[in-house]
Amino acid sequence: MVLSGLNRGAPGPFAAERKMSAMKEEFVSIYRPLDEVTANIIKLTLEEAGIRAIVRPYHSSWFDGIFVPAEGSWGEVLVSEEDADRAAALLRDHTEVEANHGQESENEE
């Protein structure tokens, strides 16, 4: 039986999941953003601090975000278990800076 067009060397749709499970590191969720933009900002913030981060969306393109209200978030940001405390502290500091900046803007008016 010949399967035309099948490239056995190409990764399948679940290659990333297999790769993650094959890694020795355990990843934990540290943040559940409401949208993709926020997820990527958090990921970049962590990576700039030297913390490897993975964005895992809950949605499927088939359902176009239908599960976001049920899940309460768009997805999650994962970091290695050993970096979790440092990542959480960084995000806590980052959100405090943003909150304080917002308050300063309101006080200026």
C-alpha positions as a Markdown table, in Angstrom:
| # | Residue | x | y | z |
|---|---|---|---|---|
| 1 | Met | 0.0 | 0.0 | 0.0 |
| 2 | Val | 1.4 | 3.4 | -1.0 |
| 3 | Leu | 0.4 | 6.5 | 0.8 |
| 4 | Ser | 1.0 | 9.4 | -1.5 |
| 5 | Gly | 1.9 | 12.8 | -0.1 |
| 6 | Leu | 2.7 | 11.4 | 3.3 |
| 7 | Asn | 6.0 | 12.7 | 4.7 |
| 8 | Arg | 7.0 | 10.4 | 7.5 |
| 9 | Gly | 9.7 | 12.8 | 8.6 |
| 10 | Ala | 7.3 | 15.7 | 9.2 |
| 11 | Pro | 6.0 | 16.3 | 12.7 |
| 12 | Gly | 2.3 | 15.5 | 13.2 |
| 13 | Pro | -0.2 | 17.7 | 14.9 |
| 14 | Phe | 0.7 | 16.3 | 18.4 |
| 15 | Ala | 4.5 | 16.5 | 18.0 |
| 16 | Ala | 4.8 | 19.4 | 20.5 |
| 17 | Glu | 2.8 | 17.5 | 23.1 |
| 18 | Arg | 5.0 | 14.4 | 22.6 |
| 19 | Lys | 8.1 | 16.5 | 22.8 |
| 20 | Met | 6.9 | 18.1 | 26.1 |
| 21 | Ser | 6.1 | 14.8 | 27.7 |
| 22 | Ala | 9.5 | 13.4 | 26.5 |
| 23 | Met | 11.3 | 16.2 | 28.4 |
| 24 | Lys | 12.6 | 15.4 | 31.8 |
| 25 | Glu | 11.4 | 18.8 | 33.2 |
| 26 | Glu | 8.0 | 19.1 | 34.7 |
| 27 | Phe | 6.1 | 22.2 | 33.7 |
| 28 | Val | 3.5 | 24.0 | 35.9 |
| 29 | Ser | 0.9 | 26.6 | 35.1 |
| 30 | Ile | 1.7 | 30.0 | 36.6 |
| 31 | Tyr | -0.7 | 32.3 | 34.8 |
| 32 | Arg | -4.1 | 32.0 | 33.1 |
| 33 | Pro | -4.5 | 34.9 | 30.7 |
| 34 | Leu | -7.8 | 36.1 | 29.3 |
| 35 | Asp | -6.4 | 36.4 | 25.7 |
| 36 | Glu | -3.6 | 35.5 | 23.4 |
| 37 | Val | -1.9 | 38.9 | 23.5 |
| 38 | Thr | -1.6 | 38.9 | 27.3 |
| 39 | Ala | -0.3 | 35.3 | 27.2 |
| 40 | Asn | 2.5 | 36.3 | 24.8 |
| 41 | Ile | 3.4 | 39.4 | 26.8 |
| 42 | Ile | 3.8 | 37.3 | 29.9 |
| 43 | Lys | 5.8 | 34.7 | 27.9 |
| 44 | Leu | 8.2 | 37.4 | 26.6 |
| 45 | Thr | 8.5 | 39.0 | 30.1 |
| 46 | Leu | 9.5 | 35.7 | 31.5 |
| 47 | Glu | 11.9 | 34.9 | 28.6 |
| 48 | Glu | 13.6 | 38.3 | 29.0 |
| 49 | Ala | 14.4 | 37.3 | 32.6 |
| 50 | Gly | 15.9 | 34.0 | 31.4 |
| 51 | Ile | 12.9 | 31.8 | 32.3 |
| 52 | Arg | 11.7 | 29.4 | 29.6 |
| 53 | Ala | 8.0 | 29.7 | 29.2 |
| 54 | Ile | 5.4 | 27.9 | 27.1 |
| 55 | Val | 2.0 | 29.2 | 26.1 |
| 56 | Arg | -0.7 | 26.6 | 25.9 |
| 57 | Pro | -4.1 | 27.7 | 24.6 |
| 58 | Tyr | -7.3 | 26.0 | 25.5 |
| 59 | His | -9.0 | 26.8 | 22.3 |
| 60 | Ser | -9.2 | 24.8 | 19.2 |
| 61 | Ser | -9.4 | 26.5 | 15.8 |
| 62 | Trp | -12.4 | 24.2 | 15.1 |
| 63 | Phe | -14.3 | 25.8 | 17.9 |
| 64 | Asp | -13.1 | 29.4 | 17.6 |
| 65 | Gly | -12.8 | 30.2 | 21.3 |
| 66 | Ile | -16.1 | 28.7 | 22.3 |
| 67 | Phe | -14.5 | 27.2 | 25.5 |
| 68 | Val | -12.9 | 30.4 | 26.8 |
| 69 | Pro | -16.0 | 31.4 | 28.9 |
| 70 | Ala | -16.3 | 27.8 | 30.3 |
| 71 | Glu | -12.6 | 27.7 | 31.2 |
| 72 | Gly | -12.5 | 31.3 | 32.6 |
| 73 | Ser | -9.3 | 32.0 | 30.6 |
| 74 | Trp | -7.8 | 31.8 | 27.1 |
| 75 | Gly | -5.1 | 29.3 | 28.1 |
| 76 | Glu | -2.2 | 29.1 | 30.4 |
| 77 | Val | 1.5 | 30.0 | 30.6 |
| 78 | Leu | 3.7 | 27.2 | 31.8 |
| 79 | Val | 7.3 | 27.3 | 33.2 |
| 80 | Ser | 9.5 | 24.6 | 34.6 |
| 81 | Glu | 8.8 | 23.5 | 38.1 |
| 82 | Glu | 12.2 | 24.7 | 39.2 |
| 83 | Asp | 11.5 | 28.3 | 37.9 |
| 84 | Ala | 8.0 | 28.5 | 39.2 |
| 85 | Asp | 8.7 | 30.6 | 42.3 |
| 86 | Arg | 11.0 | 33.0 | 40.5 |
| 87 | Ala | 8.5 | 33.4 | 37.6 |
| 88 | Ala | 5.6 | 34.0 | 40.1 |
| 89 | Ala | 7.6 | 36.7 | 41.9 |
| 90 | Leu | 8.5 | 38.3 | 38.6 |
| 91 | Leu | 4.9 | 38.4 | 37.5 |
| 92 | Arg | 3.8 | 39.7 | 40.9 |
| 93 | Asp | 6.3 | 42.6 | 40.6 |
| 94 | His | 5.3 | 43.2 | 37.0 |
| 95 | Thr | 1.6 | 43.4 | 37.8 |
| 96 | Glu | 2.3 | 45.7 | 40.8 |
| 97 | Val | 4.2 | 48.1 | 38.6 |
| 98 | Glu | 1.4 | 48.1 | 36.0 |
| 99 | Ala | -1.2 | 48.7 | 38.8 |
| 100 | Asn | 0.8 | 51.6 | 40.3 |
| 101 | His | 1.3 | 53.1 | 36.9 |
| 102 | Gly | -2.4 | 53.1 | 36.3 |
| 103 | Gln | -3.1 | 54.7 | 39.6 |
| 104 | Glu | -0.5 | 57.5 | 38.9 |
| 105 | Ser | -2.3 | 58.2 | 35.6 |
| 106 | Glu | -5.6 | 58.5 | 37.3 |
| 107 | Asn | -4.2 | 60.8 | 40.0 |
| 108 | Glu | -2.7 | 63.2 | 37.4 |
| 109 | Glu | -6.1 | 64.0 | 36.0 |
